[in-house]
Amino acid sequence: MTGGQPDRVPCTPDMSNMVPCRLTGKPFWDIYLHQDPPLWQAYLDAVDYFGIDAWFFEGRLDFQYNGDVRFQKEIVSRTAERIVERTRIVTPRGDLFSETTYPIADSPTSTKKPIADLGEQLHLMRYLLREPIGYTTETAHRQKAAIGDRHAFGTHVCYPGFQLWMIFLENGLDQLAYAMHDGPELLDELHGLHERVVLREVEMIIDSGQFDFLLLGGSGSVTMASPLLFDRYAFPTIQKICRICKEAGLPTMLHSCGRETHIVKRCAEESDLDCINPLEVQPMGDCTLSELKQTYGKKIALMGNLHTTDVMLRGTAEQVGDAARQCKPRPQSAADEELDCKWDLPRRLCRLGAERPTAARRRSTAAA
């Protein structure tokens, strides 16, 4: 991410949710609803289990906010298969309601979203996208103690765009599409609100001095919108975040599942972004690693490109390894052969199909 030469090929599969939760042996609602353990701890336990390099972006500042919003939560339904939690969001300008369903063996999903009509309730979005007024580092210190010096310690922010706004809106993409056609000024106002919040978060993250890198999260930035909408609502904020972080010496990475070739092009050519992933292949994405590396490999670190829903889901350890090796560019000369540790092997190389590593193997991996 910083343009240097690694001493080893990182093995960093993207297993941030399903695998860690399954390894706990607990109902998934224990992790997501009851924080027993919190997801970040379950992830670190999974990293230790498989002996891999952590891609830890769940570092957290405890942001502080004005006390003008209260969140009242209650369990409204419970079966052997799922728990439903209702949240009442009490604001000075009216109440909002949302519901989240927690399945026993899957990630939670929002089954009722708080904003029914963006045109009529835009004024309430400021209570959902809240600008912090301060922070403490209690959680970050606890997380860093758990990680020690074994892994990089990162945090994340979510930049503006359809991919994020849809989580607040009933019939999310439908509402946003109609707003884009009938009242684009609503989305411009929403973008301004969201950008102010995220830039304030970035300022505090840098001020805290706690983190090794910053992840810019925006899965589906093009898939859930379009290249034009990405350029209008997401990219200007990405440029600002990356410029601020570069000036502060904080490396940046962007994560956006789905179609990403357009994002790679814009970020490599017109931003200070350091790294981008997951560079998914068709049909989930549209990225060809060899083409992206040839065009942009000297400008930005490339991470990913294994077939998520085929090779990574169904492949054996050998098949995953073969697919990863195929991503490696062939050396063109003896010098290339000698220096070929510089190539960017996709970090989603996954050993989940292999046997559990022995303690000695894990120690050897950690020391490498």
C-alpha positions in Angstrom: 0.0 0.0 0.0 2.9 2.3 0.6 4.8 1.5 -2.5 7.4 -0.6 -0.9 8.6 -4.2 -1.5 7.0 -6.9 0.8 9.2 -9.5 2.4 6.5 -12.1 1.7 3.3 -12.6 -0.3 0.3 -11.6 2.0 -2.4 -14.2 2.4 -5.5 -12.2 3.3 -8.8 -13.8 2.3 -11.9 -11.7 2.6 -13.7 -13.6 5.3 -14.9 -10.8 7.5 -18.3 -12.3 8.5 -19.5 -15.8 7.6 -16.3 -17.7 8.4 -15.6 -16.0 11.8 -19.2 -16.4 12.9 -19.3 -20.1 12.0 -16.0 -20.8 13.8 -17.5 -19.5 17.1 -20.1 -22.3 17.0 -22.7 -19.9 18.3 -25.9 -18.6 16.8 -25.0 -15.6 14.6 -27.2 -13.3 16.7 -24.8 -13.8 19.6 -22.1 -12.0 17.6 -24.2 -9.4 15.8 -26.9 -8.6 18.4 -25.3 -9.4 21.7 -21.6 -8.8 20.8 -20.6 -12.1 22.4 -18.0 -12.0 21.1 -17.9 -8.8 19.0 -17.4 -9.5 15.3 -13.9 -8.0 15.3 -12.8 -10.4 18.0 -14.4 -13.4 16.1 -12.5 -12.3 13.0 -9.1 -12.2 14.9 -9.8 -15.6 16.3 -10.4 -16.9 12.7 -7.2 -15.3 11.6 -5.3 -17.1 14.3 -7.1 -20.4 13.5 -6.0 -20.3 9.8 -2.6 -18.6 10.4 -3.3 -15.8 7.8 -2.6 -12.1 7.6 -5.4 -10.1 9.0 -7.1 -7.5 6.8 -8.4 -5.7 9.9 -10.4 -2.6 9.1 -12.8 -2.7 12.1 -10.7 -0.5 14.3 -13.1 2.0 15.9 -13.0 5.4 17.4 -15.8 6.0 19.9 -17.4 9.0 18.3 -19.3 11.4 20.4 -22.5 13.2 19.2 -24.9 15.9 20.4 -27.5 14.3 22.7 -30.5 15.2 20.5 -31.1 11.6 19.3 -32.1 8.6 21.3 -32.2 5.0 20.0 -34.7 2.8 21.8 -34.4 -0.9 21.0 -36.7 -3.9 21.8 -37.1 -7.5 20.7 -40.4 -7.8 19.0 -40.2 -11.4 17.7 -38.1 -14.5 18.6 -38.2 -18.0 17.1 -35.8 -20.8 16.9 -34.6 -19.5 13.5 -34.5 -15.7 13.9 -34.8 -12.7 16.2 -36.4 -9.4 15.1 -35.3 -6.2 16.8 -37.2 -2.9 16.4 -35.5 0.5 16.9 -37.3 3.7 17.6 -35.2 6.7 16.7 -36.4 9.6 18.8 -35.4 13.0 17.2 -36.4 16.6 17.9 -38.4 16.6 14.6 -40.2 13.3 14.9 -39.6 9.6 15.4 -38.4 7.1 12.9 -38.6 3.3 13.1 -36.5 0.5 11.7 -36.4 -3.3 12.1 -33.5 -5.7 11.8 -33.8 -9.5 11.5 -31.0 -11.7 12.9 -31.1 -15.2 11.5 -29.5 -18.0 13.5 -26.9 -18.8 10.8 -26.6 -15.7 8.6 -25.7 -12.1 8.7 -28.5 -9.7 9.9 -30.6 -7.8 7.4 -32.7 -4.7 7.5 -36.3 -5.7 7.1 -37.8 -2.2 7.7 -35.9 1.0 6.9 -36.4 4.3 8.7 -37.0 6.7 5.7 -40.3 6.0 3.9 -40.2 9.1 1.6 -36.9 10.9 1.0 -38.7 14.0 -0.3 -40.7 14.5 2.8 -38.2 13.2 5.3 -34.9 14.5 4.0 -34.7 16.8 7.1 -34.5 13.7 9.3 -31.5 12.3 7.5 -29.2 14.5 9.6 -30.2 12.4 12.6 -29.1 9.2 10.8 -26.0 10.7 9.2 -24.7 12.5 12.3 -21.6 14.6 12.4 -19.4 13.7 15.4 -18.3 16.4 17.9 -15.6 14.4 19.6 -14.2 11.0 20.2 -12.5 8.7 22.7 -10.1 5.8 22.0 -11.2 3.2 24.6 -12.4 0.7 22.0 -9.4 1.3 19.7 -7.0 0.7 22.6 -8.7 -2.6 23.5 -8.6 -3.7 19.9 -4.9 -2.8 19.5 -4.1 -4.8 22.6 -5.8 -7.8 21.1 -4.0 -7.5 17.8 -0.6 -6.7 19.3 2.2 -6.3 16.7 0.9 -9.2 14.5 -1.2 -7.2 12.0 -1.8 -3.8 10.6 -4.6 -1.9 12.5 -7.0 -0.2 10.2 -10.4 1.6 10.4 -13.0 2.6 7.8 -15.4 5.2 6.7 -18.3 5.0 4.2 -18.3 7.5 1.4 -21.5 8.9 -0.2 -23.5 7.3 -3.0 -26.5 5.1 -3.8 -24.7 2.1 -2.2 -24.9 3.7 1.2 -28.0 5.8 1.0 -30.2 2.8 0.1 -29.7 1.3 3.5 -31.8 4.1 5.0 -34.6 4.1 2.5 -37.6 1.8 2.0 -37.4 0.5 -1.6 -34.0 2.1 -1.5 -32.8 2.1 -5.1 -36.3 2.8 -6.4 -36.5 5.9 -4.3 -33.1 7.1 -5.3 -33.8 6.5 -9.0 -37.0 8.6 -8.8 -35.2 11.3 -6.9 -32.5 11.5 -9.5 -35.1 12.0 -12.2 -37.6 14.2 -10.3 -35.6 16.1 -7.8 -31.8 15.7 -8.1 -31.4 18.7 -5.8 -32.5 16.3 -3.0 -29.6 14.0 -3.7 -27.2 17.0 -3.9 -28.3 18.1 -0.5 -28.0 14.5 0.9 -24.5 14.3 -0.6 -23.4 17.5 1.0 -24.7 16.3 4.4 -23.0 12.9 4.1 -19.7 14.4 2.9 -19.5 16.8 5.8 -20.0 13.9 8.2 -17.4 11.6 6.6 -14.7 14.3 6.3 -15.2 15.1 10.0 -14.7 11.5 10.8 -11.5 11.3 8.7 -10.2 14.4 10.5 -10.7 12.7 13.9 -9.3 9.4 12.7 -6.1 11.2 11.7 -6.0 13.3 14.8 -6.2 10.2 17.0 -3.0 8.7 15.6 -4.3 5.2 16.3 -4.5 3.6 12.8 -2.1 2.2 10.2 -4.5 2.6 7.3 -8.0 3.8 6.3 -10.4 1.7 4.3 -13.0 3.6 2.2 -16.0 1.4 2.1 -18.6 1.5 -0.7 -19.6 -2.0 -1.9 -21.7 -1.7 -5.1 -20.6 1.9 -5.8 -21.1 1.3 -9.6 -23.2 -2.0 -9.5 -25.9 -0.3 -7.4 -25.8 2.9 -9.5 -23.7 3.7 -12.6 -20.3 5.1 -13.6 -21.9 8.5 -14.0 -23.6 8.4 -10.6 -20.3 7.2 -9.0 -18.5 10.2 -10.6 -21.2 12.6 -9.3 -21.8 11.5 -5.8 -18.9 9.2 -4.6 -15.7 10.2 -6.4 -15.4 13.9 -5.4 -15.5 12.8 -1.7 -13.1 9.9 -2.3 -10.6 12.5 -3.8 -10.9 14.7 -0.8 -10.5 11.9 1.7 -7.4 10.5 -0.1 -5.8 13.9 -0.4 -6.3 14.6 3.3 -4.9 11.2 4.2 -1.9 11.5 1.9 -1.0 14.8 3.5 -1.2 13.1 6.9 0.8 10.1 5.9 -2.1 7.6 6.3 -2.4 5.0 3.6 -5.8 4.5 2.0 -7.6 1.5 0.5 -11.0 1.3 -1.2 -13.3 -1.6 -1.2 -16.2 -1.9 -3.6 -17.7 -5.3 -4.5 -19.1 -5.7 -8.0 -18.1 -3.8 -11.1 -15.0 -1.9 -10.4 -12.9 -1.2 -13.5 -14.3 2.3 -13.8 -13.4 3.0 -10.1 -9.9 1.7 -10.6 -9.4 4.0 -13.6 -10.7 7.1 -11.9 -8.9 6.5 -8.6 -5.5 5.6 -10.3 -5.6 8.6 -12.6 -7.2 11.3 -10.5 -6.9 10.5 -6.8 -4.3 9.8 -4.2 -5.7 6.4 -3.3 -3.0 3.8 -2.5 -4.8 0.4 -2.9 -8.1 -1.0 -4.2 -9.9 -4.3 -3.9 -11.5 -6.8 -4.5 -11.3 -6.5 -8.3 -13.9 -9.2 -8.9 -14.1 -11.1 -12.2 -17.2 -11.7 -14.2 -20.1 -12.3 -13.5 -19.9 -10.6 -10.1 -17.5 -7.9 -11.4 -15.8 -6.7 -14.5 -12.1 -6.7 -13.7 -9.2 -8.4 -15.6 -6.2 -8.3 -13.4 -3.6 -8.5 -16.2 -5.1 -5.5 -18.0 -5.5 -3.4 -14.8 -1.9 -4.2 -13.7 -0.4 -3.3 -17.1 -2.3 0.0 -17.2 -2.4 1.1 -13.5 0.0 -1.2 -11.6 2.6 1.5 -11.2 0.1 3.9 -9.8 -2.0 1.9 -7.3 -1.7 -1.4 -5.4 -4.2 -4.0 -6.7 -5.7 -6.6 -4.3 -8.1 -9.4 -5.2 -9.4 -10.9 -8.5 -10.1 -14.6 -7.6 -13.6 -15.8 -8.4 -15.5 -15.2 -5.2 -18.6 -17.4 -5.9 -16.8 -20.2 -7.7 -13.1 -20.7 -6.9 -13.3 -19.2 -3.4 -16.6 -20.8 -2.5 -16.3 -24.2 -4.1 -12.6 -24.7 -4.9 -10.2 -27.0 -3.1 -7.0 -25.5 -1.6 -5.1 -26.7 -4.6 -7.6 -25.1 -7.0 -7.4 -21.8 -5.1 -3.7 -21.9 -5.2 -3.6 -22.6 -9.0 -6.0 -19.7 -9.6 -3.8 -17.4 -7.6 -0.7 -18.4 -9.4 -2.4 -17.8 -12.7 -2.8 -14.1 -11.6 0.9 -13.8 -11.4 2.5 -12.1 -14.4 5.0 -14.2 -16.2 8.6 -12.8 -16.0 9.8 -11.3 -19.3 13.5 -11.5 -18.5 16.0 -13.0 -16.0 15.8 -9.7 -14.1 12.1 -10.1 -13.8 12.5 -13.7 -12.6 14.9 -12.5 -9.9 12.8 -9.7 -8.7 9.4 -11.4 -9.2 8.5 -11.0 -5.5 7.4 -7.5 -6.5 4.3 -8.8 -8.3 0.9 -8.1 -6.6 -0.5 -11.6 -5.8 -4.2 -11.2 -5.1 -4.6 -11.1 -1.3 -7.8 -13.1 -1.3 -5.6 -16.3 -1.6 -7.6 -18.5 0.8 -6.6 -21.6 2.6 -10.0 -22.4 4.0 -10.0 -25.7 2.1 -6.7 -26.8 3.7 -6.3 -28.6 6.9 -6.1 -26.5 10.1 -2.5 -25.4 10.4 -0.4 -26.8 13.2 0.8 -24.5 16.0 4.3 -24.7 14.6 3.1 -23.7 11.1 1.2 -20.8 12.5 4.3 -19.6 14.4 6.3 -19.9 11.3 3.7 -18.0 9.2 3.6 -15.2 11.8 7.3 -14.9 11.9 7.7 -14.7 8.1 
